[in-house]
Amino acid sequence: MREQNLNTVCEEARCPNIYECWGRKTATIMILGDICTRSCGFCSVATGKPNKIDSNEPLRTALAVKSMDLRHVVLTSVDRDDLKGDYGAEIWAETIHYVRKYNTNCSIEVLTPDFKGYLPAYKKVFYAKPDIFSHNVECVKRISKLVRTQSDWDRSIDLLEESVKFGLKTKTGMMVGLGETDLEVLETMQQIVDRGVSIFNIGQYLQPTKKHLKVNRYVNPDTFDLYRIKGLEMGFKVVESGPLVRSSYHADEQVQKLTFK
């Protein structure tokens, strides 16, 4: 990663599972730089004016995946609302193509921004045909504007539904501990599975710095077990639920579970 001058969300977002995932030969690479144009209240990724697009990044990403001999890679990115043409979707598609070209035995998962709901942008990603398409709703709808001021909850749901319609295995995730109720969590899960989403991840929000949103509650591990049981009963194929679960947690196992279901 250092040799290819790449960023990982594992480090930028201070993920608690970083060494477990890297030890399993999985990693989450963050493309399109490390500065986000949005300032979500939960996220520790830097906010500001991003650098120019690096046209060689897709190839360097593929070479890094190859040199690390990854068996599953998750590609994610900062939001690039400054790129008015397609919000960075072309780089997304090129990265998927290059990773697949140089790593035939590595499955590819993408965790994308919402591309501001611009259909031609996210269709570029769809046509690149990742093994898993993921986009996080992050929280229940009622508190979404507090948590993600510059995003739109319904736009996220619509993007997930478009991915399902396109025929992609589709995944989303959210945090708890931001002010939601357990009933709202279960209602949100039902809304999402009704759109055809296959994989659902849910974990405890942890405040990354004093500048970020405070933790409203710490959810009991038994409640996380309840979320998992209820989610499977609702119809999700895979549910990862636990205090330290994050977007890419056990991502390699999830793709295998979907493959053999």
Residue, then its C-alpha position, 0 to 999 in steps of 0.5 A: m500500500r505504501e509503495q503504491n501510494l494508496n489509502t485504506v479506509c481501515e486506517e483513515a476511519r480508525c477501524p477496530n478490526i484492521y489487523e484481523c482483516w489484514g490477517r485474513k488477506t482482505a483489505t479495504i482500499m480507498i480510492l479518489g484521495d483521502i479528503c472528502t467533500r462531505s462532513c458527516g458527523f460520525c466519520s473521521v476521514a478528513t474533510g476539505k478540498p480534494n486533490k486532482i484525480d490521479s489517472n494512474e490510481p486504478l492500475r496502482t490499486a490493481l498492482a497493490v492487490k496483486s502484490m498482497d495476494l488478496r483473496h477479497v478486496v473492498l474498494t471504497s472512496v471519499d465523496r467527490d461532489d466536486l467532480k461534477g461530470d460523474y462524481g468519480a464514477e469513471i475512476w471507479a469503473e477503471t479500478i474494478h476493471y484493472v483489479r479484475k484483469y490482474n487478480t483473477n482469483c480475487s473477488i471484488e466488493v465496492l462500497t460507493p458513495d451515492f453519486k448524488g443520485y446521478l443515474p449515469a454515474y452509478k450505472k458506470v459502476f454497475y456495468a463494471k460488475p463487481d461481485i458485491f455492490s455496497h452502499n451504506v444507509e448509515c442510520v435510521k431515517r429519522i436521524s439521517k440529516l443529523v448524521r449525514t447532513q449532505s446526504d439523503w436517506d431516500r436517495s441511498i435506498d433508491l441506489l440500493e434498489e437500482s443495484v438489485k434491479f441491475g442484478l448485483k448482489t447488494k449490501t448495506g450497513m448502519m450504526v446504532g448508538l446515535g439516538e435511534t430506537d430498537l423498533e426503528v432499527l427493525e423497521t429500517m431492516q425490514q424496509i431494506v430487505d423489502r428492496g431486495v438487499s441480500i447482506f446487512n451489517i450493523g455495529q456500534y457507533l464509536q465517537p472517533t474524536k471529540k468533534h464528532l457526534k457523541v454516543n447516545r447509547y451502547v447497545n447490549p450484545d444480546t440486542f445485536d444477536l436479536y438484530r441478526i436473528k430478526g434480520l435472517e427471519m426477514g429474509f436477508k441472506v447474511v447478517e453481520s451484527g455485533p458491537l465491532v462490526r463495520s462495513s467490510y467486516h468478514a466481507d470475504e466470508q459474506v461473498q462466499k456465503l452468497t455464492f453457495k446459497 
